[in-house]
């Protein structure tokens, strides 16, 4: 299993890419990070992900693995001995996968983007649903330190990247996520105390600048 | 291992069919409960409070939601019979990628084919066929996506076959003409009892679609 050739094609603000960075860091796997310019995708990216042409792409010994949730599970299965992310019990695994799927559908789905890309009533509705979804996640977290229990688990890795986008959401939506969901922010800060997380997430101000840039490009006020 | 198993389902749901096939492949007895989606049962609302959707698999009173998660759960709990998911991690990643592709593309495009007309429908048809061709490419010369026996991708995809006739009638095209390899694969799958008994009749699904179109005021 040692001496692996691991390459990650990624884009710095992508929460999906961050998931993979965190998983690799948790497992202490050395890899080559390659920044993609999404307006000018590399031949390697197009060859390794011909179907979707998207990042992140994990290339392990020359073979591509696409889709961040698939990548995180792959990393967990290839390097099972350090920091296991998915539970061993099948029912607990089903629960973890359910919440991972929920995060993908609700926290970074088309609806939640409306929090920063729209205004007025549409934005208010998006904010409301976004907070409701975060509260459901708080319920699932309960009194645990992490979704994974005592250590980072699959759901933590899948969700925490969006923390880097919270500041942008708050500024664009004019609300405070911490006021609405203090438990979740407390959880995010606990995660950020870990190197694997803090070194994988970009600075919140940089993400906000990026979102402002996107709004300009797409002509959104 | 067996315990008590209940599947809350809705007969035309391709997602429900996935779990039916997986359970049948493993020879696991279970109680099938038909839900009326306009009048969801208390049990459904209690077991899937987040999405309130079928299918829900209830094993010894504990719910597992989302069809893809159910199929993986069934495969892990009853791992001795008819394994669906590859044992090699890379092959597993490939299988999961294609199931994700199917989830992202097939249902949505198929829905557009029966819900829309004109240019929107034409675009949906074109992209639908392109996606099926990509899947044909992945199948290659194999008997099933899983190789010699049904696998995870087969189970995730074959339920949509029960909707093909409805798509063809609504979209006025022939899927077999465009994707003969796909239809050949489907027919191989349908020779298996686990599949044939889990899929409803294509005509019944078409009638169901016509009824939906009436209700939603779609021509």
Interface residues (C-beta under 8 A of the other chain):
Chain A: X51 X60 X63 X65 X66 X67 X69 X70 X71 X73 X74 X77 X78 X90 X91 X93 X94 X97 X98 X101 X102 X136
Chain B: X50 X59 X62 X64 X65 X66 X68 X69 X70 X72 X73 X76 X77 X89 X90 X92 X93 X96 X97 X100 X101 X134
